[in-house]
Amino acid sequence: MITLVDRALFVCESLADGDGTVVQPDPRNPELLDDLLVGFPDPDDPDDDEIDDLVWSVSPDANEHRLILCVGWSRAHDFSRAVFALA
């Protein structure tokens, strides 16, 4: 029997390998990321006054098949509220 954890691992590994067919595409993913970057600056190009406010632990990534949002644990609560508000 395949568990939820097994399925999640399969999906994550498939997406990491570039296989987007394991999930339903959603063309709104890039737009959601753009909206999030308004309040949470891109870690690849921060202004000097934004360095201390970065929430990202890894640069975010989005296309119609995936939305990858890796944030620091200490900022996860506030960040997740922003994600749910926009979703």
C-alpha positions as CSV (number, residue, x, y, z in Angstrom):
1,M,0.0,0.0,0.0
2,I,1.3,3.4,-1.0
3,T,1.3,5.9,1.9
4,L,0.8,9.6,1.7
5,V,4.5,10.1,2.6
6,D,5.5,7.7,-0.3
7,R,3.3,9.6,-2.7
8,A,4.7,13.0,-1.6
9,L,8.2,11.8,-2.0
10,F,7.5,10.4,-5.4
11,V,5.9,13.8,-6.5
12,C,8.9,15.8,-5.1
13,E,11.5,13.6,-6.7
14,S,9.6,13.6,-10.0
15,L,9.3,17.4,-10.0
16,A,13.0,17.8,-9.1
17,D,13.8,15.6,-12.1
18,G,11.7,17.9,-14.3
19,D,8.7,15.7,-14.7
20,G,5.7,17.9,-14.3
21,T,3.2,15.3,-15.4
22,V,2.8,14.0,-11.8
23,V,0.7,17.1,-10.8
24,Q,-2.1,19.0,-12.4
25,P,-0.8,22.2,-14.0
26,D,-2.0,25.5,-12.6
27,P,-1.1,28.6,-14.6
28,R,-1.6,30.8,-11.5
29,N,1.5,29.5,-9.7
30,P,3.9,32.1,-11.3
31,E,1.4,34.9,-10.5
32,L,1.2,33.8,-6.9
33,L,5.0,33.9,-6.6
34,D,5.1,37.4,-8.1
35,D,2.6,38.5,-5.6
36,L,4.6,37.0,-2.7
37,L,7.8,38.7,-3.9
38,V,6.2,42.0,-3.4
39,G,6.1,41.5,0.3
40,F,9.0,39.1,0.6
41,P,12.0,40.2,-1.5
42,D,13.9,37.8,-3.8
43,P,17.0,36.5,-2.0
44,D,19.0,36.5,-5.3
45,D,18.8,40.3,-5.6
46,P,18.1,42.0,-2.2
47,D,18.6,45.7,-1.6
48,D,20.9,46.5,1.3
49,D,18.0,47.4,3.6
50,E,16.2,44.1,2.8
51,I,19.0,41.7,3.9
52,D,17.7,41.3,7.5
53,D,14.1,40.8,6.3
54,L,14.6,37.9,3.9
55,V,12.4,34.9,4.7
56,W,13.7,32.6,2.0
57,S,16.2,29.9,2.8
58,V,16.4,28.9,-0.9
59,S,15.3,31.0,-3.9
60,P,11.6,30.4,-4.7
61,D,10.7,28.8,-8.0
62,A,7.4,28.5,-9.9
63,N,6.0,27.3,-13.1
64,E,2.6,25.9,-14.0
65,H,3.5,22.5,-12.4
66,R,5.1,23.6,-9.2
67,L,5.5,26.3,-6.6
68,I,8.5,25.8,-4.4
69,L,8.7,28.0,-1.4
70,C,11.5,27.4,1.1
71,V,11.5,29.7,4.1
72,G,13.4,29.9,7.4
73,W,11.6,28.2,10.2
74,S,11.5,31.4,12.3
75,R,9.5,33.2,9.6
76,A,7.3,30.3,8.6
77,H,4.2,31.3,10.6
78,D,4.0,34.8,9.1
79,F,4.9,33.7,5.7
80,S,2.3,30.9,5.6
81,R,-0.4,33.4,6.6
82,A,0.6,35.5,3.6
83,V,0.5,32.5,1.3
84,F,-3.0,31.5,2.5
85,A,-4.2,35.0,2.1
86,L,-3.1,35.1,-1.5
87,A,-4.1,31.6,-2.5
